[in-house]
Amino acid sequence: MRKNKLLLILTAIILILMSVILIIAGGWLISLGGSWYYLLCGIAILFTALLLLKRSASALTLFAFVLAISTIWALWEVGLNWWQLVPRLWVWFIVGILLLLPWWRKPLINGSVSLAPKLLSTSVIITFIAGFASLFTSPGVITGQIVPKELVTVNPQQAAGDNWTAYGGTNAGLHYSKLNQITADNIGNLQEVWRIQTGDLPTDNDPVELTNENTPLKVNDRLYTCTAHGWVLALEPETGKTLWKYNPAISNEGAGTFKGWAHMTCRGLSYYDAQHYLQQSTYSAIAKKVSTSECPRRIYLPTADARLIALNADNGELCDSFGEHGQVDLRQGIGPFTPGGYYSTSPGLVTENLIIVGGHVTDDESTNEPSGVVRAFDIYDGHLVWNWDSGDPDATDPLPAGKVYTRNSPNVWSITSADEQLGLAYLPLGNQTPDQYGADRTVAAEKYSAGLVALDIATGKVAWNYQFIHHDLWDMDVPAQPILVDLKTDKGILPAVIQPTKQGSLYVLNRKTGEPIVPIDEIPAPQGAIAGDWTAKTQARSQLNLLPPPLQEKDMWGATLFDQLSCRIQFKSLRYDGQYTPPSLQGSLIYPGNVGVMNWGGVAIDPARQLIFASPNYMAFVSKLIPQNEVVSNAQKASEGAGLQPNKGAPYAVILKPFLSLVGFPCQAPSWGDVAGINLSDDKVTWKHPNGTSRDSTPIIPLPFPVGVPAMGGPMTTASGIAFLSGTLDQYLRGYDATNGKEIWSARLPAGGQATPMTFMGKDGRQYVVLVVGGHGSFGSKMGDYIIAYALVDHNK
């Protein structure tokens, strides 16, 4: 009996502690205009604890009402949504079960007849039924199937075939292959057939954001890939055997460490084969010159120390005719920058005569950063043919020696696309830094930033541009490769360019003219920027979008009602007026956050079925402006996109962080990452559901809850209607039926798969799927140095 009394006392003490938290924090929430539930619940729990100390059966009765009312309240807020309902109730449900156990119940009843246990039992049963019923609902899930009446004839210039010749399969960027050996019927026989380790692993001298985002190329009977430190490997496609390797030996100008760099990555390589152009009826003298050079087939590598290197694709030797013995110094005309503050993270765009290169510029470091100039170099000898500087957009003649491009102009850090038949290159534009303060931006920056620009390939002159974000204060630069696809419409087949964006819109434009094919609405935007700055009155939103609904207090989430309460307090303390809420001294909630609904991985398109396979992310961020006089003088940049962003030269620094609870869970309810299918015949989302599990995100014990987790990486589609995606926080490569989104295959990975897969046909007649598996430093996935290939295996042989 004494043991039972001690249990009651211990339980009462725990409940008192809980009640104190609920009363104090609940009162705080009320003062912010939030829910009264937590304060009232805390008071009821306090009285329950006091009744337990008195060993009164009324404790059971009171707690029965607490549990019943909590269940009713939770159902009223979120309905039968398991991932939101259960975290609100499970703590009280467990307490209810404990109080019904004989060691707790008997001292309270003390042999008397009481209805209290029956009342509590009823409440426990009701709560259990609600939770159990919620297992069979799927809020937010869209089910459907994209089955066209007939397949559209695919433009061969837009589809990869036996080879994968450019980052997106081709310069059209569809991430689509016409291969169809792997189908929904036989994908169960898809197995790993080889893996290698490159040896390029993170070191103590690397930045946090060391990334493995490379999509290999398959061409010239070789598989070409680059590593985070810029190593190039040529592999035998069917076995993974290394045929040659090149190490550019990136330099940090004697510093000996790369720790201060924003990030280090190589998203891909570029390939040029002069013979490809010579097979055409008309070809240039430059193509002829390359064909007779020492390097008729070339690999172009952008390095983290701002070089562009041309390698002989056959043997890995430098192409001496290009630049200075195989290298072009991309620092020319750029001016000063901190180490790692300027270089090309994405592969150059190869055309018949030119390789066109943009550059990453570190966000939010200062107002005196390198230009975002895009340059076109002669494909043979590397001399500068034209430059397009968004800060001086009409001056495309090569910059004279000794001159510097416009400082701080918007850049092109992502992957570019080209329609060589139209003679146009398509550039996804970034912003003029700093991202969250724009009072001092130039007229040119206001015109070209955060939009899509089409340039004449031969001259670099602007053909057209379309801006997607006006006066961007949210780091909503255009992050993904523009996708060039022939689109079936009621007006016939139209030449389209589809641009995925961070803000969730997929803008569909005529790639000849830049005119919208899918309507774009100018929606009213929140006003009230920081003093001295301003906000655009409207923002452009495509009617084709994957935008989530605005957040509400009831959308706040946590593993328990306590961390959920902390998120509600944060939510009510921050400024939030919906999408495009301006940054503020108070701190503003930015949703979708600066990582974006879609990032550099973009989407994949099946042009035959006229469908988009997308993997949208839904993570909120907090943006808080800090007056410069409050910033520690020697404060250093935390990392790009998170932590302190110093913005030296601007009146405000900014702190960026994900919107997380006290225990580190996202504050908004799952799903945080989906897969979605869009039917381009009606521009509707036909299917959508959570993607990925918490297996590799839960501490100590891997718990594979199917919550839907963020993905950093892109998808790929094939002619058989199969899609592949690997970028989720859990370590899997997954195969899907692209017509309905059903996951039909998966393979466990040894590290994070934050890259986009590709496919090719091997000499042995098998279709291979290849993925770089190396993780992503700031994304939080496991690091590695793997390249893994999969193919169909016939178990009957």
C-alpha positions, 0 to 999 in steps of 0.5 A: 500500500505504501508503494501505491501511495508513493506512485500517487505522489510521484504522479501528482508531482509530475502532473503539477510540473506539467500544469505549471508549464501549461498555465504559464505558457498557456497564459503567454499564448492567450496574451498573444491572442492564441488558444485558451485550451492550454491554460484551462487544461493546465488549471484542470491538471493542477486540480487533478494533481491536488486531488491525487495527493488527497487520494480522492476518487474525484481525481479520476472524474476530473481527469476523465473530463480533461481527456474527453474535452481534450479529445473534442478540442483536438477533433475540432481543430484538426479532425481525424488527422493522425499526425496532428491528432495523436501528438495532442492527446497521447500524453493524456491518454497514457496518464488516463491508462495509468490512473486506471491501473490498480496501483493508482486506482485502488488507493483512490477508490479505497474499496468504495463504489464509484463511477469515476473509473467507468467515466475515465474508462469511457474517455480513454476508449473514446480517445482510442477510437478517435486515434484509431479511426484517424489511421484510416484517413488521409488528409491532404492526399490527392488520388488520381491517375494520369492516363492520356487518350494517346501519347504525344510524339516526343521531340527527339531533341528533348529526350535522352536515349541510350546516352545521358549527354547533359545534366538534365538528359539533354539541354532541354532539361526534362530529366526524361529518358525514352528508355522503357526496359524497366517497367512497373511489371519488372521493377521488382527485379531491379537490383544493385549491380555495382558500386564504387567509392570515389575516395572523396570524403569530407575532411576537417578543413571543409565547409559545413555545406559540402554537398554531393549533388552530381548527376553523371553523364553517360556518353562516349562509352563512359560514365562521367562524374564529379565529386564535391572537391571537383575530381572528375572520374570516367567509369566503365558504365557497366561495371563502375571500373575507373578508366581515368581520374582527374584532380583539379587540386582546388586552391584556397590561396594559401589559407590551408582550409575551406572552412570559411566557404559558404559551400563546396559542390559540383552539380555536374559536368558538360560534354562536347563532341564535335562529331555530333555537330559535323553530322548536321547539314550545316555546321560551324568552322569552330566545330570543324576546328574542335574535331581536328584538335587534340580533344575532339571530345571534351569534358568541361569542369567548373571548379570551386576556385573559379576555373573552367577546365577542358579535359580530353573525354577519352583520357582525362588530359588537359585540352591544351588549345582551350584557354591557358593550357586547358584552363580559363580563369573565371576570376577575370573581370570579377573583382575581389571576393572572399575565398569561395565567394564566387565560382560555378557550382553548376555545369556550363551550357554547351552549344555548337560554338560556345560554353556558357557559364554563370556563377554562384555568389555567396548570399548575404555576406556584403553589399560589395560582392562579385557580379552575377555576369554570365559569360560565353566562351569559345568552345575550342580555344576558350576566348570570351565571345560575349558577356551578359551582366544583368547590371549592364544588360546591353553591354554584351561585347567582351569586357575590356582588360582591366575593367570589372563587371557590375558589382553585386548584380543578380547572378545565375547559379543554377543550371541553364537550358538551350533551344539551339534551333531557336537560338536561345539560352534560358537563364534562371536569375538570382537576386542582388544581395542582400536577399532580405533588404532591397532599398538600394537595388538598381533599376536593372536588378529590379527588372531582371532578378528572380525571373527567367531571361532568354538570351540570343545564344550567338550574341548574348542579347536579351530576347525576352525576360519574365520576372516571377518575384517583384522586389524579392525580400525572401531569397526566392531566386529561381533555383532550377533548370528551365525545362523546354518541352513541346506542350499539347494545348487546345491551340495545338503544340506550343513550344513551352518553357516550364520554370519550377520555383521556390515559391511553389509556382510552375510558370509555363511560358512560350519559349519563343516569346516569353508570353504565359501559356498558363495564366499568371495572376498578380495577387495582392501582397502584404505590405509594411517593409522595414523603414527605408525599404518597400514591398511590391503591391502584387506578386506573380502567381501561376495558376499551375502551382504546388503552393500550400495553404497559409499557416494557422495556429492550429497547424502548429505541431510537436511530438507532444502538446508541450512543444506544440505549445512552444510552436504556437507561442512562436507563431503568434509572436512572429509577424505572419501575413501569409506568403510574402510577409516582409522581413521584420525586426520582430521576426517574420515567418516565411512560408514557404521558406527560402529552401523553397517548395522546389529547389535546384533539383526541379521537376521531371517531365514525361513529354509523351504523357504530358505529366510533371513529376514533382517533389515539393517541400514544405518547410517554414523559416524565420527571418529576423532583421538585426540593426548593424549596431547590434551585431558583434563587430567580428561576427562571421557568417554562419552558413548560406541560408541559415544563421547570421547573415552579416550583410555588411554595408547594409543597415541590417543583418539578418538571422535565418533559421528553420521554424522548429520547436524547442526539441528540434521538430518542425513547428508546422505539421507534416507532411514536409515533403510530398511527391505530386503528379500534374496533368499538363492537359488541364494543369491540375494536380492529379495525385499528391501524397507524403513521401519518405519516412523519419527513419534516418531522422529519429534519435537512437532508434530508427522509427520509419514513420511515413510523415513525408520528409523534405527532399534535396535532389530531383526526379527522373522519368522514363518512357515506361511511365516510371519515375525515380527520386532519391533526395529524401532525408531517409536514405532510399532511392525510390521508384514510382508509377508516375501516372498515379504516384504509387511507390513500387520499388525502393533500395536502401542507400549507404548515405544520403542520396541528395542528387538526381538519378540518371539512366542509360542503356549499357553495351550489354543491352540492360538499362541502368539507373545510376545515382551519386550517394554522398549526402549533403552537409547542411541538409543533415544527411549521412555523408559518403562517397558512393556511386551506385548502379542498378539494373534488372536481374533475371533470377531464372538464369 
